[in-house]
Amino acid sequence: MLRAPKDHFVPKAYLRGFTREYLNGEKGGILIVYYPGLGWVHRLSINHYVACEPEFYDNHPIDKHWSQTIERCWPQVRTRLKNKETAPELLAQLFWFVAAQYVRTHSFMNIAAQHVSLQQARRRRVSFEGREITGMAVGTADTGEVMDYVSRFWPVARACSEEDYNWTVFHNSRSRMFVTSDDPCQLDWKTQTVIIPLALDLALVGETVPDGQQPRVRHSNASSELIGKINRAIVRGCNSCVYAHEDTPQLRRFMAKNHVDKDIMLAGRRFSNDGAPMTDEEIDRLIKRIEAIRAKEREEEASAA
């Protein structure tokens, strides 16, 4: 029986930097996988299917391109950053890698799927709770079209990384290490700050370049306060999972304290390998379900009054 290929939305080459074996210069490794929203903790080999999903990229060419380029050279890039290098060709590889970790995961692909679906959405007059209204039916996007969107946006994200941000590579020599997640590259929309842990002992933080200044990259030592700030942001911004090198009571409490539940209306994937605009029949069924839910809510409110 043929099995669907499992696509890594967070590459193994990256996740190896968050195992104890990485610190000791050994191959392979074990990851502790936290599910903060559910309180689950699993211990998995890095060679197992960690941070992957069947046909997540639907065999799109860019997935193969990533595996043969940025993922292959990532261990060398990480080592050179650890040695505090800032050569132009090293930074070029770094920016391509960081941009990919932003666009290839669930969160950005759901944003891309929303854009694709809205472009395909159509208006329709419908009857809703006894009124005639104009509605917009937004269906599930096709994975291939979403990946085309991702492919076009990847160079844009990479150019922004190089041109619009001052970057600091933080080196962590403390006992408290960095963690990462299934959304490893986090953008704070309010401050436009970007953070991405690169390994247990490395993290990258980007802040927008002030007007009139040139972008720069520097190295600095991480304070204990900064380590906590980065780890909190990673836990808050994860899609479902956080990855660490150990399982301790302190880390479990940290995960539970800082995790933020996602809006149920935004949960799940907005793209699939057979995605298509909604049909009239699907629209009618959806309207009936919404009407039934609203009717039940009104009944519960009336009985509670």
LINDATA-V602219 format. One record per residue. PHI is phi in degrees with one decimal (none if undefined). Layout:
BEGIN
phi=PHI
phi=PHI
END
This chain:
BEGIN
phi=none
phi=-78.2
phi=-112.5
phi=-68.1
phi=-63.3
phi=-101.4
phi=-96.4
phi=-84.1
phi=-84.9
phi=-128.1
phi=-68.5
phi=-61.9
phi=-57.8
phi=-76.1
phi=-66.2
phi=-59.2
phi=-71.0
phi=-114.3
phi=-112.3
phi=-61.6
phi=-61.9
phi=-58.4
phi=-63.7
phi=-95.8
phi=72.3
phi=-98.9
phi=-87.1
phi=66.3
phi=143.5
phi=-118.4
phi=-112.5
phi=-95.8
phi=-104.5
phi=-98.5
phi=-113.2
phi=-57.8
phi=-68.0
phi=-109.2
phi=79.4
phi=-88.4
phi=-138.8
phi=-123.2
phi=-112.1
phi=-130.9
phi=-69.8
phi=-60.7
phi=-84.7
phi=-77.2
phi=-84.5
phi=-89.8
phi=55.0
phi=-144.0
phi=-153.5
phi=-58.6
phi=50.4
phi=-59.8
phi=-101.4
phi=53.4
phi=59.4
phi=-72.0
phi=-57.0
phi=-66.4
phi=-63.3
phi=-65.4
phi=-62.0
phi=-58.6
phi=-65.9
phi=-95.5
phi=-123.3
phi=-63.7
phi=-70.3
phi=-67.4
phi=-93.2
phi=-58.2
phi=-56.4
phi=-69.2
phi=-61.5
phi=-61.2
phi=-64.1
phi=-68.0
phi=-66.2
phi=-62.5
phi=-86.3
phi=66.0
phi=-85.4
phi=-141.8
phi=-63.0
phi=-55.2
phi=-71.0
phi=-68.0
phi=-65.4
phi=-60.5
phi=-65.7
phi=-61.5
phi=-66.1
phi=-62.9
phi=-67.3
phi=-62.1
phi=-61.0
phi=-64.7
phi=-70.5
phi=-83.3
phi=-91.9
phi=-96.1
phi=-99.6
phi=-52.7
phi=-60.8
phi=-69.9
phi=-65.7
phi=-69.9
phi=-63.5
phi=-61.5
phi=-63.3
phi=-63.5
phi=-63.1
phi=-62.5
phi=-64.0
phi=-64.6
phi=-65.9
phi=-95.6
phi=-65.3
phi=-130.0
phi=-82.9
phi=-154.8
phi=-78.0
phi=-135.7
phi=-98.8
phi=-134.9
phi=53.4
phi=82.8
phi=-119.7
phi=-91.9
phi=-132.9
phi=-99.2
phi=-118.0
phi=-116.2
phi=-94.4
phi=-111.9
phi=-94.2
phi=-85.1
phi=-77.4
phi=-77.7
phi=-57.2
phi=-60.5
phi=-68.9
phi=-63.9
phi=-67.8
phi=-62.2
phi=-61.6
phi=-60.0
phi=-61.1
phi=-71.9
phi=-81.9
phi=-53.5
phi=-62.8
phi=-65.2
phi=-63.3
phi=-66.1
phi=-63.3
phi=-62.0
phi=-59.5
phi=-80.9
phi=-98.8
phi=-108.6
phi=-130.9
phi=-90.9
phi=-114.4
phi=-125.2
phi=-91.7
phi=-95.8
phi=-103.4
phi=-113.7
phi=-108.0
phi=-91.8
phi=-72.9
phi=-85.7
phi=-97.9
phi=-74.6
phi=-115.4
phi=-137.4
phi=-150.6
phi=-78.9
phi=-125.3
phi=-68.8
phi=-104.1
phi=-104.3
phi=-112.5
phi=-85.0
phi=-65.9
phi=-73.0
phi=-97.6
phi=62.0
phi=-82.0
phi=-114.0
phi=-130.9
phi=-150.0
phi=-63.1
phi=-100.2
phi=-170.5
phi=-58.2
phi=-114.8
phi=-138.7
phi=-148.5
phi=-118.4
phi=-126.4
phi=-118.3
phi=-126.6
phi=-59.7
phi=-74.1
phi=-62.5
phi=-56.4
phi=85.5
phi=-108.8
phi=-97.0
phi=-64.1
phi=-145.4
phi=-127.1
phi=-137.3
phi=-112.4
phi=-154.2
phi=-85.3
phi=-85.3
phi=-82.6
phi=-63.7
phi=-64.5
phi=-67.1
phi=-58.7
phi=-64.0
phi=-63.6
phi=-65.7
phi=-65.3
phi=-63.9
phi=-64.0
phi=-66.8
phi=-66.4
phi=-63.0
phi=-94.0
phi=-67.1
phi=-75.0
phi=-142.7
phi=-120.8
phi=-120.5
phi=-115.7
phi=-141.0
phi=-98.0
phi=-151.6
phi=-119.7
phi=-131.1
phi=-57.5
phi=-64.6
phi=-67.7
phi=-61.4
phi=-65.9
phi=-61.2
phi=-63.0
phi=-64.4
phi=-69.7
phi=-101.8
phi=-70.6
phi=-119.1
phi=-65.5
phi=-76.1
phi=-59.5
phi=-58.7
phi=-73.0
phi=-104.3
phi=-74.9
phi=84.9
phi=-88.2
phi=-104.3
phi=-141.5
phi=-153.3
phi=-69.4
phi=-124.3
phi=-61.3
phi=-160.5
phi=-59.0
phi=-68.8
phi=-84.7
phi=-59.0
phi=-64.7
phi=-66.0
phi=-62.8
phi=-61.9
phi=-64.8
phi=-63.6
phi=-61.1
phi=-63.4
phi=-64.4
phi=-64.8
phi=-62.1
phi=-65.2
phi=-64.7
phi=-65.5
phi=-64.3
phi=-65.1
phi=-63.1
phi=-65.4
phi=-64.0
phi=-66.4
phi=-65.6
phi=-67.4
phi=-71.8
phi=-83.1
phi=-71.4
END
